[in-house]
Amino acid sequence: LQSLSEASSAFSVASKCDVGRFGYMWNDWGIALLNLADITREKKHVQDAIEKFEQAILLHERVNPVWLINYGSALD
């Protein structure tokens, strides 16, 4: 739990840097939040993950299909 919380904090800092323009970073952040939601059962983490997957998708004209799968899983 602590590692996932720290990972989410690190992603937050990274989102404000140059890597914030890469969809891969947003997708990975979403995955970390989904893992956090699995452990804590907090819906807020799932909602945050959905936002991250949406950001990954919006950043690129050519979307990685895995991002769409992750987005769909979070919506489910």
mmCIF file of the N, C-alpha and C atoms, coordinates in Angstrom:
data_MODEL
# 
_entry.id   MODEL 
# 
loop_
_atom_site.group_PDB 
_atom_site.id 
_atom_site.type_symbol 
_atom_site.label_atom_id 
_atom_site.label_alt_id 
_atom_site.label_comp_id 
_atom_site.label_asym_id 
_atom_site.label_entity_id 
_atom_site.label_seq_id 
_atom_site.pdbx_PDB_ins_code 
_atom_site.Cartn_x 
_atom_site.Cartn_y 
_atom_site.Cartn_z 
_atom_site.occupancy 
_atom_site.B_iso_or_equiv 
_atom_site.pdbx_formal_charge 
_atom_site.auth_seq_id 
_atom_site.auth_comp_id 
_atom_site.auth_asym_id 
_atom_site.auth_atom_id 
_atom_site.pdbx_PDB_model_num 
ATOM 1   N N  . LEU A 1 1  ? 0.830   -1.197 0.000   1.00 0.00 ? 1  LEU A N  1 
ATOM 2   C CA . LEU A 1 1  ? 0.000   0.000  0.000   1.00 0.00 ? 1  LEU A CA 1 
ATOM 3   C C  . LEU A 1 1  ? 0.871   1.256  0.000   1.00 0.00 ? 1  LEU A C  1 
ATOM 4   N N  . GLN A 1 2  ? 1.891   1.272  0.823   1.00 0.00 ? 2  GLN A N  1 
ATOM 5   C CA . GLN A 1 2  ? 2.770   2.431  0.889   1.00 0.00 ? 2  GLN A CA 1 
ATOM 6   C C  . GLN A 1 2  ? 3.488   2.659  -0.437  1.00 0.00 ? 2  GLN A C  1 
ATOM 7   N N  . SER A 1 3  ? 3.948   1.595  -1.060  1.00 0.00 ? 3  SER A N  1 
ATOM 8   C CA . SER A 1 3  ? 4.653   1.728  -2.338  1.00 0.00 ? 3  SER A CA 1 
ATOM 9   C C  . SER A 1 3  ? 3.744   2.303  -3.420  1.00 0.00 ? 3  SER A C  1 
ATOM 10  N N  . LEU A 1 4  ? 2.490   1.850  -3.456  1.00 0.00 ? 4  LEU A N  1 
ATOM 11  C CA . LEU A 1 4  ? 1.557   2.372  -4.452  1.00 0.00 ? 4  LEU A CA 1 
ATOM 12  C C  . LEU A 1 4  ? 1.230   3.840  -4.191  1.00 0.00 ? 4  LEU A C  1 
ATOM 13  N N  . SER A 1 5  ? 1.102   4.211  -2.939  1.00 0.00 ? 5  SER A N  1 
ATOM 14  C CA . SER A 1 5  ? 0.869   5.615  -2.598  1.00 0.00 ? 5  SER A CA 1 
ATOM 15  C C  . SER A 1 5  ? 2.056   6.483  -3.006  1.00 0.00 ? 5  SER A C  1 
ATOM 16  N N  . GLU A 1 6  ? 3.254   5.977  -2.760  1.00 0.00 ? 6  GLU A N  1 
ATOM 17  C CA . GLU A 1 6  ? 4.457   6.706  -3.153  1.00 0.00 ? 6  GLU A CA 1 
ATOM 18  C C  . GLU A 1 6  ? 4.578   6.791  -4.675  1.00 0.00 ? 6  GLU A C  1 
ATOM 19  N N  . ALA A 1 7  ? 4.205   5.727  -5.359  1.00 0.00 ? 7  ALA A N  1 
ATOM 20  C CA . ALA A 1 7  ? 4.237   5.738  -6.821  1.00 0.00 ? 7  ALA A CA 1 
ATOM 21  C C  . ALA A 1 7  ? 3.284   6.796  -7.364  1.00 0.00 ? 7  ALA A C  1 
ATOM 22  N N  . SER A 1 8  ? 2.100   6.868  -6.794  1.00 0.00 ? 8  SER A N  1 
ATOM 23  C CA . SER A 1 8  ? 1.133   7.868  -7.239  1.00 0.00 ? 8  SER A CA 1 
ATOM 24  C C  . SER A 1 8  ? 1.664   9.282  -7.013  1.00 0.00 ? 8  SER A C  1 
ATOM 25  N N  . SER A 1 9  ? 2.325   9.502  -5.906  1.00 0.00 ? 9  SER A N  1 
ATOM 26  C CA . SER A 1 9  ? 2.932   10.815 -5.639  1.00 0.00 ? 9  SER A CA 1 
ATOM 27  C C  . SER A 1 9  ? 4.031   11.125 -6.652  1.00 0.00 ? 9  SER A C  1 
ATOM 28  N N  . ALA A 1 10 ? 4.822   10.128 -6.986  1.00 0.00 ? 10 ALA A N  1 
ATOM 29  C CA . ALA A 1 10 ? 5.886   10.322 -7.969  1.00 0.00 ? 10 ALA A CA 1 
ATOM 30  C C  . ALA A 1 10 ? 5.311   10.645 -9.346  1.00 0.00 ? 10 ALA A C  1 
ATOM 31  N N  . PHE A 1 11 ? 4.230   9.958  -9.728  1.00 0.00 ? 11 PHE A N  1 
ATOM 32  C CA . PHE A 1 11 ? 3.572   10.253 -10.998 1.00 0.00 ? 11 PHE A CA 1 
ATOM 33  C C  . PHE A 1 11 ? 3.033   11.681 -11.003 1.00 0.00 ? 11 PHE A C  1 
ATOM 34  N N  . SER A 1 12 ? 2.514   12.127 -9.875  1.00 0.00 ? 12 SER A N  1 
ATOM 35  C CA . SER A 1 12 ? 1.983   13.482 -9.775  1.00 0.00 ? 12 SER A CA 1 
ATOM 36  C C  . SER A 1 12 ? 3.075   14.511 -10.054 1.00 0.00 ? 12 SER A C  1 
ATOM 37  N N  . VAL A 1 13 ? 4.237   14.303 -9.477  1.00 0.00 ? 13 VAL A N  1 
ATOM 38  C CA . VAL A 1 13 ? 5.367   15.199 -9.716  1.00 0.00 ? 13 VAL A CA 1 
ATOM 39  C C  . VAL A 1 13 ? 5.800   15.121 -11.185 1.00 0.00 ? 13 VAL A C  1 
ATOM 40  N N  . ALA A 1 14 ? 5.878   13.920 -11.708 1.00 0.00 ? 14 ALA A N  1 
ATOM 41  C CA . ALA A 1 14 ? 6.307   13.725 -13.095 1.00 0.00 ? 14 ALA A CA 1 
ATOM 42  C C  . ALA A 1 14 ? 5.338   14.373 -14.086 1.00 0.00 ? 14 ALA A C  1 
ATOM 43  N N  . SER A 1 15 ? 4.059   14.401 -13.749 1.00 0.00 ? 15 SER A N  1 
ATOM 44  C CA . SER A 1 15 ? 3.066   14.972 -14.666 1.00 0.00 ? 15 SER A CA 1 
ATOM 45  C C  . SER A 1 15 ? 3.290   16.458 -14.904 1.00 0.00 ? 15 SER A C  1 
ATOM 46  N N  . LYS A 1 16 ? 4.010   17.098 -14.008 1.00 0.00 ? 16 LYS A N  1 
ATOM 47  C CA . LYS A 1 16 ? 4.290   18.526 -14.135 1.00 0.00 ? 16 LYS A CA 1 
ATOM 48  C C  . LYS A 1 16 ? 5.600   18.790 -14.883 1.00 0.00 ? 16 LYS A C  1 
ATOM 49  N N  . CYS A 1 17 ? 6.307   17.729 -15.248 1.00 0.00 ? 17 CYS A N  1 
ATOM 50  C CA . CYS A 1 17 ? 7.571   17.834 -15.974 1.00 0.00 ? 17 CYS A CA 1 
ATOM 51  C C  . CYS A 1 17 ? 7.346   17.461 -17.439 1.00 0.00 ? 17 CYS A C  1 
ATOM 52  N N  . ASP A 1 18 ? 8.428   17.360 -18.182 1.00 0.00 ? 18 ASP A N  1 
ATOM 53  C CA . ASP A 1 18 ? 8.340   17.012 -19.600 1.00 0.00 ? 18 ASP A CA 1 
ATOM 54  C C  . ASP A 1 18 ? 7.664   15.673 -19.855 1.00 0.00 ? 18 ASP A C  1 
ATOM 55  N N  . VAL A 1 19 ? 7.815   14.730 -18.939 1.00 0.00 ? 19 VAL A N  1 
ATOM 56  C CA . VAL A 1 19 ? 7.216   13.416 -19.168 1.00 0.00 ? 19 VAL A CA 1 
ATOM 57  C C  . VAL A 1 19 ? 5.696   13.480 -19.112 1.00 0.00 ? 19 VAL A C  1 
ATOM 58  N N  . GLY A 1 20 ? 5.137   14.572 -18.604 1.00 0.00 ? 20 GLY A N  1 
ATOM 59  C CA . GLY A 1 20 ? 3.697   14.738 -18.544 1.00 0.00 ? 20 GLY A CA 1 
ATOM 60  C C  . GLY A 1 20 ? 3.038   14.804 -19.897 1.00 0.00 ? 20 GLY A C  1 
ATOM 61  N N  . ARG A 1 21 ? 3.841   14.938 -20.951 1.00 0.00 ? 21 ARG A N  1 
ATOM 62  C CA . ARG A 1 21 ? 3.272   14.978 -22.296 1.00 0.00 ? 21 ARG A CA 1 
ATOM 63  C C  . ARG A 1 21 ? 3.220   13.596 -22.952 1.00 0.00 ? 21 ARG A C  1 
ATOM 64  N N  . PHE A 1 22 ? 3.630   12.568 -22.243 1.00 0.00 ? 22 PHE A N  1 
ATOM 65  C CA . PHE A 1 22 ? 3.646   11.223 -22.787 1.00 0.00 ? 22 PHE A CA 1 
ATOM 66  C C  . PHE A 1 22 ? 2.493   10.391 -22.240 1.00 0.00 ? 22 PHE A C  1 
ATOM 67  N N  . GLY A 1 23 ? 1.742   9.805  -23.131 1.00 0.00 ? 23 GLY A N  1 
ATOM 68  C CA . GLY A 1 23 ? 0.608   8.975  -22.743 1.00 0.00 ? 23 GLY A CA 1 
ATOM 69  C C  . GLY A 1 23 ? 0.996   7.785  -21.895 1.00 0.00 ? 23 GLY A C  1 
ATOM 70  N N  . TYR A 1 24 ? 2.193   7.252  -22.129 1.00 0.00 ? 24 TYR A N  1 
ATOM 71  C CA . TYR A 1 24 ? 2.633   6.085  -21.364 1.00 0.00 ? 24 TYR A CA 1 
ATOM 72  C C  . TYR A 1 24 ? 2.679   6.392  -19.860 1.00 0.00 ? 24 TYR A C  1 
ATOM 73  N N  . MET A 1 25 ? 3.125   7.599  -19.528 1.00 0.00 ? 25 MET A N  1 
ATOM 74  C CA . MET A 1 25 ? 3.203   7.973  -18.121 1.00 0.00 ? 25 MET A CA 1 
ATOM 75  C C  . MET A 1 25 ? 1.805   8.008  -17.503 1.00 0.00 ? 25 MET A C  1 
ATOM 76  N N  . TRP A 1 26 ? 0.845   8.599  -18.217 1.00 0.00 ? 26 TRP A N  1 
ATOM 77  C CA . TRP A 1 26 ? -0.523  8.686  -17.700 1.00 0.00 ? 26 TRP A CA 1 
ATOM 78  C C  . TRP A 1 26 ? -1.151  7.304  -17.573 1.00 0.00 ? 26 TRP A C  1 
ATOM 79  N N  . ASN A 1 27 ? -0.888  6.434  -18.547 1.00 0.00 ? 27 ASN A N  1 
ATOM 80  C CA . ASN A 1 27 ? -1.412  5.066  -18.482 1.00 0.00 ? 27 ASN A CA 1 
ATOM 81  C C  . ASN A 1 27 ? -0.839  4.327  -17.273 1.00 0.00 ? 27 ASN A C  1 
ATOM 82  N N  . ASP A 1 28 ? 0.460   4.433  -17.080 1.00 0.00 ? 28 ASP A N  1 
ATOM 83  C CA . ASP A 1 28 ? 1.095   3.749  -15.940 1.00 0.00 ? 28 ASP A CA 1 
ATOM 84  C C  . ASP A 1 28 ? 0.572   4.283  -14.612 1.00 0.00 ? 28 ASP A C  1 
ATOM 85  N N  . TRP A 1 29 ? 0.307   5.579  -14.553 1.00 0.00 ? 29 TRP A N  1 
ATOM 86  C CA . TRP A 1 29 ? -0.259  6.181  -13.347 1.00 0.00 ? 29 TRP A CA 1 
ATOM 87  C C  . TRP A 1 29 ? -1.655  5.608  -13.102 1.00 0.00 ? 29 TRP A C  1 
ATOM 88  N N  . GLY A 1 30 ? -2.426  5.469  -14.161 1.00 0.00 ? 30 GLY A N  1 
ATOM 89  C CA . GLY A 1 30 ? -3.756  4.872  -14.030 1.00 0.00 ? 30 GLY A CA 1 
ATOM 90  C C  . GLY A 1 30 ? -3.702  3.452  -13.512 1.00 0.00 ? 30 GLY A C  1 
ATOM 91  N N  . ILE A 1 31 ? -2.748  2.685  -13.997 1.00 0.00 ? 31 ILE A N  1 
ATOM 92  C CA . ILE A 1 31 ? -2.595  1.305  -13.528 1.00 0.00 ? 31 ILE A CA 1 
ATOM 93  C C  . ILE A 1 31 ? -2.257  1.282  -12.035 1.00 0.00 ? 31 ILE A C  1 
ATOM 94  N N  . ALA A 1 32 ? -1.349  2.157  -11.617 1.00 0.00 ? 32 ALA A N  1 
ATOM 95  C CA . ALA A 1 32 ? -0.992  2.229  -10.194 1.00 0.00 ? 32 ALA A CA 1 
ATOM 96  C C  . ALA A 1 32 ? -2.223  2.567  -9.349  1.00 0.00 ? 32 ALA A C  1 
ATOM 97  N N  . LEU A 1 33 ? -3.050  3.474  -9.844  1.00 0.00 ? 33 LEU A N  1 
ATOM 98  C CA . LEU A 1 33 ? -4.257  3.845  -9.107  1.00 0.00 ? 33 LEU A CA 1 
ATOM 99  C C  . LEU A 1 33 ? -5.268  2.697  -9.054  1.00 0.00 ? 33 LEU A C  1 
ATOM 100 N N  . LEU A 1 34 ? -5.374  1.936  -10.144 1.00 0.00 ? 34 LEU A N  1 
ATOM 101 C CA . LEU A 1 34 ? -6.258  0.767  -10.115 1.00 0.00 ? 34 LEU A CA 1 
ATOM 102 C C  . LEU A 1 34 ? -5.765  -0.268 -9.111  1.00 0.00 ? 34 LEU A C  1 
ATOM 103 N N  . ASN A 1 35 ? -4.464  -0.464 -9.050  1.00 0.00 ? 35 ASN A N  1 
ATOM 104 C CA . ASN A 1 35 ? -3.904  -1.382 -8.054  1.00 0.00 ? 35 ASN A CA 1 
ATOM 105 C C  . ASN A 1 35 ? -4.181  -0.884 -6.640  1.00 0.00 ? 35 ASN A C  1 
ATOM 106 N N  . LEU A 1 36 ? -4.069  0.419  -6.450  1.00 0.00 ? 36 LEU A N  1 
ATOM 107 C CA . LEU A 1 36 ? -4.372  1.010  -5.148  1.00 0.00 ? 36 LEU A CA 1 
ATOM 108 C C  . LEU A 1 36 ? -5.851  0.809  -4.806  1.00 0.00 ? 36 LEU A C  1 
ATOM 109 N N  . ALA A 1 37 ? -6.715  0.955  -5.784  1.00 0.00 ? 37 ALA A N  1 
ATOM 110 C CA . ALA A 1 37 ? -8.149  0.742  -5.573  1.00 0.00 ? 37 ALA A CA 1 
ATOM 111 C C  . ALA A 1 37 ? -8.447  -0.707 -5.209  1.00 0.00 ? 37 ALA A C  1 
ATOM 112 N N  . ASP A 1 38 ? -7.722  -1.645 -5.825  1.00 0.00 ? 38 ASP A N  1 
ATOM 113 C CA . ASP A 1 38 ? -7.917  -3.063 -5.494  1.00 0.00 ? 38 ASP A CA 1 
ATOM 114 C C  . ASP A 1 38 ? -7.612  -3.337 -4.020  1.00 0.00 ? 38 ASP A C  1 
ATOM 115 N N  . ILE A 1 39 ? -6.609  -2.671 -3.505  1.00 0.00 ? 39 ILE A N  1 
ATOM 116 C CA . ILE A 1 39 ? -6.208  -2.898 -2.122  1.00 0.00 ? 39 ILE A CA 1 
ATOM 117 C C  . ILE A 1 39 ? -7.123  -2.165 -1.141  1.00 0.00 ? 39 ILE A C  1 
ATOM 118 N N  . THR A 1 40 ? -7.417  -0.898 -1.454  1.00 0.00 ? 40 THR A N  1 
ATOM 119 C CA . THR A 1 40 ? -8.162  -0.074 -0.497  1.00 0.00 ? 40 THR A CA 1 
ATOM 120 C C  . THR A 1 40 ? -9.677  -0.158 -0.670  1.00 0.00 ? 40 THR A C  1 
ATOM 121 N N  . ARG A 1 41 ? -10.113 -0.583 -1.857  1.00 0.00 ? 41 ARG A N  1 
ATOM 122 C CA . ARG A 1 41 ? -11.549 -0.626 -2.184  1.00 0.00 ? 41 ARG A CA 1 
ATOM 123 C C  . ARG A 1 41 ? -12.171 0.774  -2.200  1.00 0.00 ? 41 ARG A C  1 
ATOM 124 N N  . GLU A 1 42 ? -11.343 1.786  -2.433  1.00 0.00 ? 42 GLU A N  1 
ATOM 125 C CA . GLU A 1 42 ? -11.832 3.162  -2.489  1.00 0.00 ? 42 GLU A CA 1 
ATOM 126 C C  . GLU A 1 42 ? -12.158 3.526  -3.937  1.00 0.00 ? 42 GLU A C  1 
ATOM 127 N N  . LYS A 1 43 ? -13.398 3.930  -4.156  1.00 0.00 ? 43 LYS A N  1 
ATOM 128 C CA . LYS A 1 43 ? -13.874 4.272  -5.498  1.00 0.00 ? 43 LYS A CA 1 
ATOM 129 C C  . LYS A 1 43 ? -13.129 5.479  -6.072  1.00 0.00 ? 43 LYS A C  1 
ATOM 130 N N  . LYS A 1 44 ? -12.673 6.367  -5.200  1.00 0.00 ? 44 LYS A N  1 
ATOM 131 C CA . LYS A 1 44 ? -11.975 7.565  -5.653  1.00 0.00 ? 44 LYS A CA 1 
ATOM 132 C C  . LYS A 1 44 ? -10.737 7.217  -6.484  1.00 0.00 ? 44 LYS A C  1 
ATOM 133 N N  . HIS A 1 45 ? -10.047 6.163  -6.107  1.00 0.00 ? 45 HIS A N  1 
ATOM 134 C CA . HIS A 1 45 ? -8.852  5.762  -6.864  1.00 0.00 ? 45 HIS A CA 1 
ATOM 135 C C  . HIS A 1 45 ? -9.226  5.300  -8.268  1.00 0.00 ? 45 HIS A C  1 
ATOM 136 N N  . VAL A 1 46 ? -10.359 4.633  -8.398  1.00 0.00 ? 46 VAL A N  1 
ATOM 137 C CA . VAL A 1 46 ? -10.817 4.201  -9.723  1.00 0.00 ? 46 VAL A CA 1 
ATOM 138 C C  . VAL A 1 46 ? -11.185 5.430  -10.555 1.00 0.00 ? 46 VAL A C  1 
ATOM 139 N N  . GLN A 1 47 ? -11.875 6.377  -9.944  1.00 0.00 ? 47 GLN A N  1 
ATOM 140 C CA . GLN A 1 47 ? -12.244 7.599  -10.659 1.00 0.00 ? 47 GLN A CA 1 
ATOM 141 C C  . GLN A 1 47 ? -11.001 8.371  -11.098 1.00 0.00 ? 47 GLN A C  1 
ATOM 142 N N  . ASP A 1 48 ? -9.998  8.414  -10.246 1.00 0.00 ? 48 ASP A N  1 
ATOM 143 C CA . ASP A 1 48 ? -8.739  9.070  -10.605 1.00 0.00 ? 48 ASP A CA 1 
ATOM 144 C C  . ASP A 1 48 ? -8.047  8.323  -11.741 1.00 0.00 ? 48 ASP A C  1 
ATOM 145 N N  . ALA A 1 49 ? -8.091  6.993  -11.708 1.00 0.00 ? 49 ALA A N  1 
ATOM 146 C CA . ALA A 1 49 ? -7.480  6.188  -12.773 1.00 0.00 ? 49 ALA A CA 1 
ATOM 147 C C  . ALA A 1 49 ? -8.166  6.467  -14.107 1.00 0.00 ? 49 ALA A C  1 
ATOM 148 N N  . ILE A 1 50 ? -9.472  6.563  -14.096 1.00 0.00 ? 50 ILE A N  1 
ATOM 149 C CA . ILE A 1 50 ? -10.218 6.864  -15.324 1.00 0.00 ? 50 ILE A CA 1 
ATOM 150 C C  . ILE A 1 50 ? -9.733  8.179  -15.921 1.00 0.00 ? 50 ILE A C  1 
ATOM 151 N N  . GLU A 1 51 ? -9.545  9.184  -15.083 1.00 0.00 ? 51 GLU A N  1 
ATOM 152 C CA . GLU A 1 51 ? -9.039  10.476 -15.550 1.00 0.00 ? 51 GLU A CA 1 
ATOM 153 C C  . GLU A 1 51 ? -7.650  10.339 -16.176 1.00 0.00 ? 51 GLU A C  1 
ATOM 154 N N  . LYS A 1 52 ? -6.815  9.514  -15.578 1.00 0.00 ? 52 LYS A N  1 
ATOM 155 C CA . LYS A 1 52 ? -5.453  9.338  -16.107 1.00 0.00 ? 52 LYS A CA 1 
ATOM 156 C C  . LYS A 1 52 ? -5.480  8.637  -17.458 1.00 0.00 ? 52 LYS A C  1 
ATOM 157 N N  . PHE A 1 53 ? -6.318  7.604  -17.599 1.00 0.00 ? 53 PHE A N  1 
ATOM 158 C CA . PHE A 1 53 ? -6.425  6.919  -18.884 1.00 0.00 ? 53 PHE A CA 1 
ATOM 159 C C  . PHE A 1 53 ? -6.981  7.857  -19.952 1.00 0.00 ? 53 PHE A C  1 
ATOM 160 N N  . GLU A 1 54 ? -7.946  8.686  -19.578 1.00 0.00 ? 54 GLU A N  1 
ATOM 161 C CA . GLU A 1 54 ? -8.488  9.661  -20.524 1.00 0.00 ? 54 GLU A CA 1 
ATOM 162 C C  . GLU A 1 54 ? -7.404  10.630 -20.978 1.00 0.00 ? 54 GLU A C  1 
ATOM 163 N N  . GLN A 1 55 ? -6.572  11.060 -20.061 1.00 0.00 ? 55 GLN A N  1 
ATOM 164 C CA . GLN A 1 55 ? -5.476  11.963 -20.408 1.00 0.00 ? 55 GLN A CA 1 
ATOM 165 C C  . GLN A 1 55 ? -4.512  11.286 -21.382 1.00 0.00 ? 55 GLN A C  1 
ATOM 166 N N  . ALA A 1 56 ? -4.182  10.032 -21.135 1.00 0.00 ? 56 ALA A N  1 
ATOM 167 C CA . ALA A 1 56 ? -3.292  9.297  -22.044 1.00 0.00 ? 56 ALA A CA 1 
ATOM 168 C C  . ALA A 1 56 ? -3.894  9.246  -23.441 1.00 0.00 ? 56 ALA A C  1 
ATOM 169 N N  . ILE A 1 57 ? -5.182  8.982  -23.513 1.00 0.00 ? 57 ILE A N  1 
ATOM 170 C CA . ILE A 1 57 ? -5.862  8.862  -24.801 1.00 0.00 ? 57 ILE A CA 1 
ATOM 171 C C  . ILE A 1 57 ? -5.935  10.212 -25.511 1.00 0.00 ? 57 ILE A C  1 
ATOM 172 N N  . LEU A 1 58 ? -6.194  11.268 -24.777 1.00 0.00 ? 58 LEU A N  1 
ATOM 173 C CA . LEU A 1 58 ? -6.337  12.596 -25.370 1.00 0.00 ? 58 LEU A CA 1 
ATOM 174 C C  . LEU A 1 58 ? -5.018  13.167 -25.883 1.00 0.00 ? 58 LEU A C  1 
ATOM 175 N N  . LEU A 1 59 ? -3.908  12.729 -25.318 1.00 0.00 ? 59 LEU A N  1 
ATOM 176 C CA . LEU A 1 59 ? -2.605  13.281 -25.695 1.00 0.00 ? 59 LEU A CA 1 
ATOM 177 C C  . LEU A 1 59 ? -2.117  12.840 -27.069 1.00 0.00 ? 59 LEU A C  1 
ATOM 178 N N  . HIS A 1 60 ? -2.666  11.779 -27.603 1.00 0.00 ? 60 HIS A N  1 
ATOM 179 C CA . HIS A 1 60 ? -2.104  11.204 -28.819 1.00 0.00 ? 60 HIS A CA 1 
ATOM 180 C C  . HIS A 1 60 ? -3.162  10.978 -29.895 1.00 0.00 ? 60 HIS A C  1 
ATOM 181 N N  . GLU A 1 61 ? -2.782  11.267 -31.132 1.00 0.00 ? 61 GLU A N  1 
ATOM 182 C CA . GLU A 1 61 ? -3.664  10.972 -32.257 1.00 0.00 ? 61 GLU A CA 1 
ATOM 183 C C  . GLU A 1 61 ? -3.769  9.468  -32.470 1.00 0.00 ? 61 GLU A C  1 
ATOM 184 N N  . ARG A 1 62 ? -2.656  8.792  -32.270 1.00 0.00 ? 62 ARG A N  1 
ATOM 185 C CA . ARG A 1 62 ? -2.631  7.341  -32.424 1.00 0.00 ? 62 ARG A CA 1 
ATOM 186 C C  . ARG A 1 62 ? -2.554  6.729  -31.030 1.00 0.00 ? 62 ARG A C  1 
ATOM 187 N N  . VAL A 1 63 ? -3.651  6.180  -30.595 1.00 0.00 ? 63 VAL A N  1 
ATOM 188 C CA . VAL A 1 63 ? -3.773  5.676  -29.228 1.00 0.00 ? 63 VAL A CA 1 
ATOM 189 C C  . VAL A 1 63 ? -3.324  4.224  -29.153 1.00 0.00 ? 63 VAL A C  1 
ATOM 190 N N  . ASN A 1 64 ? -2.552  3.921  -28.137 1.00 0.00 ? 64 ASN A N  1 
ATOM 191 C CA . ASN A 1 64 ? -2.145  2.553  -27.879 1.00 0.00 ? 64 ASN A CA 1 
ATOM 192 C C  . ASN A 1 64 ? -3.384  1.754  -27.446 1.00 0.00 ? 64 ASN A C  1 
ATOM 193 N N  . PRO A 1 65 ? -3.693  0.631  -28.119 1.00 0.00 ? 65 PRO A N  1 
ATOM 194 C CA . PRO A 1 65 ? -4.887  -0.142 -27.760 1.00 0.00 ? 65 PRO A CA 1 
ATOM 195 C C  . PRO A 1 65 ? -4.925  -0.589 -26.295 1.00 0.00 ? 65 PRO A C  1 
ATOM 196 N N  . VAL A 1 66 ? -3.768  -0.782 -25.684 1.00 0.00 ? 66 VAL A N  1 
ATOM 197 C CA . VAL A 1 66 ? -3.715  -1.180 -24.278 1.00 0.00 ? 66 VAL A CA 1 
ATOM 198 C C  . VAL A 1 66 ? -4.322  -0.090 -23.405 1.00 0.00 ? 66 VAL A C  1 
ATOM 199 N N  . TRP A 1 67 ? -4.111  1.170  -23.776 1.00 0.00 ? 67 TRP A N  1 
ATOM 200 C CA . TRP A 1 67 ? -4.692  2.268  -23.005 1.00 0.00 ? 67 TRP A CA 1 
ATOM 201 C C  . TRP A 1 67 ? -6.207  2.187  -23.025 1.00 0.00 ? 67 TRP A C  1 
ATOM 202 N N  . LEU A 1 68 ? -6.761  1.825  -24.182 1.00 0.00 ? 68 LEU A N  1 
ATOM 203 C CA . LEU A 1 68 ? -8.216  1.693  -24.293 1.00 0.00 ? 68 LEU A CA 1 
ATOM 204 C C  . LEU A 1 68 ? -8.727  0.524  -23.456 1.00 0.00 ? 68 LEU A C  1 
ATOM 205 N N  . ILE A 1 69 ? -7.971  -0.559 -23.446 1.00 0.00 ? 69 ILE A N  1 
ATOM 206 C CA . ILE A 1 69 ? -8.346  -1.711 -22.620 1.00 0.00 ? 69 ILE A CA 1 
ATOM 207 C C  . ILE A 1 69 ? -8.327  -1.338 -21.139 1.00 0.00 ? 69 ILE A C  1 
ATOM 208 N N  . ASN A 1 70 ? -7.273  -0.645 -20.721 1.00 0.00 ? 70 ASN A N  1 
ATOM 209 C CA . ASN A 1 70 ? -7.181  -0.222 -19.327 1.00 0.00 ? 70 ASN A CA 1 
ATOM 210 C C  . ASN A 1 70 ? -8.302  0.749  -18.969 1.00 0.00 ? 70 ASN A C  1 
ATOM 211 N N  . TYR A 1 71 ? -8.600  1.655  -19.879 1.00 0.00 ? 71 TYR A N  1 
ATOM 212 C CA . TYR A 1 71 ? -9.683  2.619  -19.673 1.00 0.00 ? 71 TYR A CA 1 
ATOM 213 C C  . TYR A 1 71 ? -11.025 1.882  -19.521 1.00 0.00 ? 71 TYR A C  1 
ATOM 214 N N  . GLY A 1 72 ? -11.257 0.929  -20.424 1.00 0.00 ? 72 GLY A N  1 
ATOM 215 C CA . GLY A 1 72 ? -12.483 0.128  -20.335 1.00 0.00 ? 72 GLY A CA 1 
ATOM 216 C C  . GLY A 1 72 ? -12.568 -0.667 -19.044 1.00 0.00 ? 72 GLY A C  1 
ATOM 217 N N  . SER A 1 73 ? -11.455 -1.210 -18.614 1.00 0.00 ? 73 SER A N  1 
ATOM 218 C CA . SER A 1 73 ? -11.439 -1.966 -17.348 1.00 0.00 ? 73 SER A CA 1 
ATOM 219 C C  . SER A 1 73 ? -11.768 -1.064 -16.170 1.00 0.00 ? 73 SER A C  1 
ATOM 220 N N  . ALA A 1 74 ? -11.229 0.143  -16.198 1.00 0.00 ? 74 ALA A N  1 
ATOM 221 C CA . ALA A 1 74 ? -11.505 1.077  -15.098 1.00 0.00 ? 74 ALA A CA 1 
ATOM 222 C C  . ALA A 1 74 ? -12.969 1.491  -15.098 1.00 0.00 ? 74 ALA A C  1 
ATOM 223 N N  . LEU A 1 75 ? -13.545 1.671  -16.276 1.00 0.00 ? 75 LEU A N  1 
ATOM 224 C CA . LEU A 1 75 ? -14.954 2.028  -16.359 1.00 0.00 ? 75 LEU A CA 1 
ATOM 225 C C  . LEU A 1 75 ? -15.840 0.881  -15.861 1.00 0.00 ? 75 LEU A C  1 
ATOM 226 N N  . ASP A 1 76 ? -15.391 -0.338 -16.125 1.00 0.00 ? 76 ASP A N  1 
ATOM 227 C CA . ASP A 1 76 ? -16.153 -1.528 -15.713 1.00 0.00 ? 76 ASP A CA 1 
ATOM 228 C C  . ASP A 1 76 ? -16.126 -1.665 -14.207 1.00 0.00 ? 76 ASP A C  1 
# 
